[in-house]
Amino acid sequence: MKKIIWGLLLGANILNAQEKETFFPEHESQLRIPFNHASYSVFEQGIYQAENSHTAIKPYVYHAVSKVADLDKYKTNLLRDKKSWGGRKLWNEHLVAVRGNDYWFNLDILLDVDAGVDNTDVGTTINNTRILKIEGQLGSKFSYSASAFESQTEYTQFIYDYIKINQPEDASGLVPGRGKAKGFGAYGMDYGISTGYVSYTPSKFFNVQFGHGQNFIGDGYRSLFLSDVSAPSTYARITTTVGKVQYTNMYMWLKDFNYSIDDASAGMNYGHKRKYGTLHHLSWNVTPKFNLGIFEGIITDNAGGSGAYPAEYLNPIIFYKNLEFANGEDSGNGIVGMDMKYRLGENNIFYGQFLLDDFKAAEFFKPQNRYWANKNAIQIGAKFFDAFKVKGLQLQAEYNKVTRFTYSHEQQHNYAHFGQPLAHLWGANFWETVFIARYHKNRWGAHAKVVYGKKGFDIDGDSISYGGNIFVLATERNGDYNQKFLQGNVATTLNVDMEVSYLINPSNNFKLFAGALIRNFKSDSPITRIGIVPESTGYTFNVENTQWFVVGVKADLFNNYRDY
């Protein structure tokens, strides 16, 4: 053990084969594996093939994944025989790694730095993000992690315009998946993000997490239940696993920047309005190949009470739709859903989600009425590992459809956080298809992604809600009937995103990469509002065809969605 500590800190030779077994202590920890679609594709084949595994709740915990996917073998095979301190820190190790009896600690200072060119008036783009990341474990049951990101980024035109359309109070724009930002340069934003959590596993049945970050429910590229496209939020997550059943409770402290708590007489602003999300997900492995999941969730703000988390929603086993009705129909926004997964052979996974927001049976069976409150969403997808018998090649196809007014509400309980959807980043009133090819071999990785779809936006200058903007109150609709799918200002999007990467350091997922993005966007008329911020921002949802090329280095610690 002493040799490991001094070897890491003072620069001894690379560890021998026996010592490599303890080189990645996080693999046996209760830490969350940073959720990134590309990184997960390297090891998730083993999870899907494992007996009695549950795959919907993400990020995964290292300890659970290590049981079914040999993370040690994968990473130690990538280690290079570097003798110098600088060589080992660059290619193999954490910047600081401390090992002791029943505890360990890692620290990294990382970069997300890139430069690009595009065909719009922007011309050149830059990104300069510095990251401080610490993680560790005390004993065998308690883990912790914290990260701080400080960024200055000049974006390609369509991303910049997307950010500027929504301008929260005291900010110049809203960066998707990150949060509020102030202006930087001609087409840039300056922002900082902090995330962190503690994870505790008191027994084999329970894992408890509390922190500030993002979560995801589903097997797809998108999720119709809960995704990581909105800014980080405070959450508590309790996962209970017994036999073939996994039950997850999630409590979320959310914010709505569209509504602030003011004291006009004192000229004070006390911050953005608080709201709360409570989610349940039950996963049942019905057979070794078939999994069935049940989901329910509710968004509430307890506007008529103390402003604290409503105590009745802390109940871990209850049906929220009934509770919402008992508290008053407009006391919250409840949704329910079902997800399924089936493994055909060893390498072919078929999955889907179905969500109901509001439902009126008498109108559901009269589709000709097009009743506004029959709101639902559906996802159908498939993943193919080692496709065409090519080791390391993963193919994925996915279809998503969300009807008009889904996730919106007649009060302020939209299914969103900080001006960004909690589920699909397109909101509602759309369909899309997603095709992804990923390939990895040793330190090399590549992906190509094609997203094509149509969405009905609201019409500029028209006060009517057409059901695509989940932040507009559903009471703004023009009636209860004849609400058509894809009504409003129809737009068509084609987004092609490609990347080739080389993994520099397997310990902290630091990569060298080059990418290209092609985007075509066409709408019937201009779009100047995607949230609830007034049209006075002066920016439009960019309709220029974009070709953007970028190269850089990054620590792939989260998903950076650019397909909007």
Secondary structure, DSSP 8 states (H G I E B T S, - for coil): -HHHHHHHHHT-----HHHHTTS-GGGGSS-B----HHHHHHHHHHHHHSTT---SEES-BHHHHHTTS-HHHHHHTT-----SHHHHHHHTS-SEEEEETTEEEEEEEEEEEEEEEESSSS-EEEEEEEEEEEEEEETTTEEEEEEEEEEEEE--HHHHHHHHHS--TTSSEEETTTEEEEEETTTEEEEEEEEEEEEEEEETTEEEEEEEE--EESSSSS-SSB-S-S--EEEEEEEEEETTEEEEEEEEEEEEEEEEEEETTTTEEEEEEEEEEEEEEEEEESSSSEEEEEEEEEEE--TTTTSS--GGGG-SS--HHHHHHHH-TTS-EEEEEEEEEEEETTTEEEEEEEEESS--HHHHT-GGG--TT--EEEEEEEEEETGGG-TTEEEEEEEEEE-TTTT--SSS--SEETTEESS-TT-SSEEEEEEEEEEEETTEEEEEEEEEEEEEE--TT--S--S--TTS-GGGSS-SS---TT-SEEEEEEEEEEEEEEEEETTTTEEEEEEEEEEEEEESS----SSSS-GGG------S-EEEEEEEEEE--S------
